[in-house]
Amino acid sequence: MQRRKFLSLAGGGVVLAATATFGTIATRQPTNALAPWGDAGALYQEPRRRALSYAILAPNPHNQQPWLVDLSIPDKVVLHVNRTRLLPHTDPLNRQITIGLGCFLELMVMAAAEDGYAVDLEVFPEGADITALDDRPVAIATFRQESGTTPDPLFAHVMQRRSNKEPFDTTRKVEPETLAAIQTAARHGSRIAGDVSDSGIAALRKITTDALIVEIETPHAFKESVDLFRIGKAEIEANPDGIDFSGPMFETLGALGLMTREGTLDPTSTMFAQGKAAVLENAQTAMGHLWQTTTGNTRFDQIDAGRDWVRLNLAATAFGVGMQPLSQALQEYPEMASHYAQIHQMLAQEGETVQMLCRLGYGVAIGPSPRWPLEAKLI
Ligand SMILES: Cc1cc2nc3c(=O)[nH]c(=O)nc-3n(C[C@H](O)[C@H](O)[C@H](O)COP(=O)(O)O)c2cc1C
């Protein structure tokens, strides 16, 4: 284990990595957990299920996949939130969970259009609480066969879309024209802005790093991420969600007990210190930033923000640009209040809410993240 080193961050959590290889355990990939990526569009004939098989690939906070779907009414998809999959410490108002549900709905609508179905969406038809999601439907979607439905060119990138949690190449700039082209993908009313200038990159690297430090040094917030670590194939296959660490290094470290949730949480441990350093280093490889603001901050605005977020992520994919949300400074828990105020001062116009902020850059190609199959999400 002499060559071991800590590498990177995922979802606000810490990653321990090693370059050691240990024979067969090093090659174990979580195949079942990745199967939904191969099954999308291939497993079902029924139009709603076909569209949903793509929707479950949506980006969402900590890969909690908080969707629950009721298909009992013909031609309708009734979407609920699974309240056991919220993130109460870092997302106390469920704003980010709602954004993830918006990403889900957008992919569902896009996939339906590919099959010639228009979808009428009623969002929060029974109303919503802005402080906490409840059991009322998030959306009722009605599928209607329609000749002349226009497919969305962004749909072509659904299978390659990722949240790239690896360091970006700091020798390769993101051109302003590329940033501008990505920004045009939004359709649902968010204001999209970005910055690839040296001064902008420096300022946002600093605040995103500072906010990450707050998260890591706030035990209840950090624990929420670390509790969702899935280390190695067996854990990922058992729970294909959360913050997954697969591949030779993590398989080995997990098997040897050198990467544990307990160790990562202990602020006196080497695991904690090195992991923290790696996390911060990742934010420091940003080669630009993109953000999304809304004038209101209702549940409707949050769903629309999610719909636009996945479109931006797909557009970046089309240009080969990596994106990693860095959400820490946008979070509404007390310990983050000064960073929340600061980021709003930097990025928001009068009265706006910053819904998403990400770093941009060119990174290594990464594989898809685990998903629960659609069947696990039907009620
Ligand atoms: C509202 C929202 C907030 C997110 N915040 C972060 C974040 O702070 N850090 C991060 O690495 N990823 C973040 N993500 C990305 C998710 O971790 C990612 O979508 C999920 O793990 C699934 O991976 P995939 O997008 O590659 O399919 C966020 C995603 C959403 C929708």
The ligand as an SDF file (V2000), in Angstrom:
LIG
                    3D

 31 33  0  0  0  0  0  0  0  0999 V2000
  -29.6770   19.4300   -7.0350 C   0  0  0  0  0  0  0  0  0  0  0  0
  -28.3790   18.6740   -7.2390 C   0  0  0  0  0  0  0  0  0  0  0  0
  -27.2820   18.9710   -6.4490 C   0  0  0  0  0  0  0  0  0  0  0  0
  -26.0710   18.2880   -6.6340 C   0  0  0  0  0  0  0  0  0  0  0  0
  -24.9710   18.6370   -5.8820 N   0  0  0  0  0  0  0  0  0  0  0  0
  -23.8010   17.9980   -6.0700 C   0  0  0  0  0  0  0  0  0  0  0  0
  -22.6240   18.3910   -5.3420 C   0  0  0  0  0  0  0  0  0  0  0  0
  -22.6430   19.2990   -4.5330 O   0  0  0  0  0  0  0  0  0  0  0  0
  -21.4740   17.7210   -5.5990 N   0  0  0  0  0  0  0  0  0  0  0  0
  -21.4120   16.7030   -6.5290 C   0  0  0  0  0  0  0  0  0  0  0  0
  -20.3570   16.1270   -6.7190 O   0  0  0  0  0  0  0  0  0  0  0  0
  -22.5050   16.3320   -7.2270 N   0  0  0  0  0  0  0  0  0  0  0  0
  -23.6880   16.9440   -7.0230 C   0  0  0  0  0  0  0  0  0  0  0  0
  -24.7850   16.5920   -7.7580 N   0  0  0  0  0  0  0  0  0  0  0  0
  -24.6660   15.5090   -8.7460 C   0  0  0  0  0  0  0  0  0  0  0  0
  -25.1620   14.1800   -8.1730 C   0  0  0  0  0  0  0  0  0  0  0  0
  -24.2780   13.7200   -7.1850 O   0  0  0  0  0  0  0  0  0  0  0  0
  -25.3080   13.1760   -9.3100 C   0  0  0  0  0  0  0  0  0  0  0  0
  -26.3170   13.6340  -10.1820 O   0  0  0  0  0  0  0  0  0  0  0  0
  -25.6540   11.7810   -8.8470 C   0  0  0  0  0  0  0  0  0  0  0  0
  -24.6220   11.2640   -8.0580 O   0  0  0  0  0  0  0  0  0  0  0  0
  -25.8960   10.8430  -10.0250 C   0  0  0  0  0  0  0  0  0  0  0  0
  -24.7510   10.8280  -10.8590 O   0  0  0  0  0  0  0  0  0  0  0  0
  -24.8470   11.2290  -12.3920 P   0  0  0  0  0  0  0  0  0  0  0  0
  -25.3170   12.6220  -12.4750 O   0  0  0  0  0  0  0  0  0  0  0  0
  -23.4420   11.0610  -12.9070 O   0  0  0  0  0  0  0  0  0  0  0  0
  -25.8080   10.2700  -13.0420 O   0  0  0  0  0  0  0  0  0  0  0  0
  -25.9900   17.2680   -7.6170 C   0  0  0  0  0  0  0  0  0  0  0  0
  -27.0970   16.9840   -8.4200 C   0  0  0  0  0  0  0  0  0  0  0  0
  -28.2870   17.6840   -8.2510 C   0  0  0  0  0  0  0  0  0  0  0  0
  -29.4650   17.3800   -9.1490 C   0  0  0  0  0  0  0  0  0  0  0  0
  1  2  1  0
  2  3  1  0
  2 30  2  0
  3  4  2  0
  4  5  1  0
  4 28  1  0
  5  6  2  0
  6  7  1  0
  6 13  1  0
  7  8  2  0
  7  9  1  0
  9 10  1  0
 10 11  2  0
 10 12  1  0
 12 13  2  0
 13 14  1  0
 14 15  1  0
 14 28  1  0
 15 16  1  0
 16 17  1  0
 16 18  1  0
 18 19  1  0
 18 20  1  0
 20 21  1  0
 20 22  1  0
 22 23  1  0
 23 24  1  0
 24 25  2  0
 24 26  1  0
 24 27  1  0
 28 29  2  0
 29 30  1  0
 30 31  1  0
M  END
$$$$
